[in-house]
Amino acid sequence: MDSLTGLLAFVRTAETLSFVAAGRLLGISASAVGKNVARLEQAVGVRLFQRSTRRVNLTAEGVLFYERCRRILDDLAEAEAMLSHAAQTPRGKLRVSLPTIGYRFLLPVLPEFAALYPAIELDLDFNDRIVDVIDEGLDVVIRSGDLADSRLMSRRLGEFRFVLCAAPGYLGQAGAPTTVADLARHRCIRFRFPTSGKLQDWSMRGDADAAARLSTVLTCNNMEALLTAAIDGFGIAYMPDFLARQAIATGALRTMLDDELVNPGQFWLLWPSGRHLSPKVRVFVDFMAERLLPAAAERSVVPISGPDRRAPVMPL
């Protein structure tokens, strides 16, 4: 910073041939300009000006040095202008990690995002593991569940709910359950979390032990496989509503016991904390908070205090 101050003082003095005029341009005193130039001369080991009581003139070395310094300051001004423009125009690669089934709610809104921000290149990472946002160079992570301590910022996207569903063919043969206790006599398809290996609980009212009595006939660590198995008549499955929505709409699946299900899911946007949020991250967070789950989205950003910097939530 001292070198830059000296360069500025030297260039403005060379342009005006006056410490007083240079000080007026820089907003400092003539004495301060003279001292900055003197320190610069001492640093480079060359006299840059011939001084008199009325004016200053460049030495031969000063003329050569002025041309080079002026180019340096011009390049710096151009770089500052470029950064200022970049701060106003979101651009560059944006790395986003989200659950494997996240394409079902993200991809439909991406054409609109791309039209609004054509200079942003999206790099999407679909996986169900817990990721280290900083070490893996991720800009934004979308995950569901309860937030653990983390050196991340977060914004709530909104809630989704779980549904119990099965194919009409299966229900025609086995009958539809009318109570939670009825599930014990049905073929059940369970989801196993890829990271922890634990089976997903079926959160239901009135019978805390119902999940323990489920008759599991198939376990999957992939939600798409769970959906396909349910459509193919394997049994009853428990899954997010946005995953089953199309199959329910077409009649490939039917829901049951809707009033008995509790504990809705929650999606979050997470990104590394910092004083300056990059334009590309800012517009992505704002856009997704408006478009993905608008009915339940909460427009607040909160820091998550603590030492962990991973996306600390289960995939679903």
Summary of the structure (lengths in Angstrom):
residues: 316
radius of gyration: 31.7
end to end distance: 50.3
largest distance: 107.4
contacts: 947
relative contact order: 0.17
helix: 43%
strand: 24%
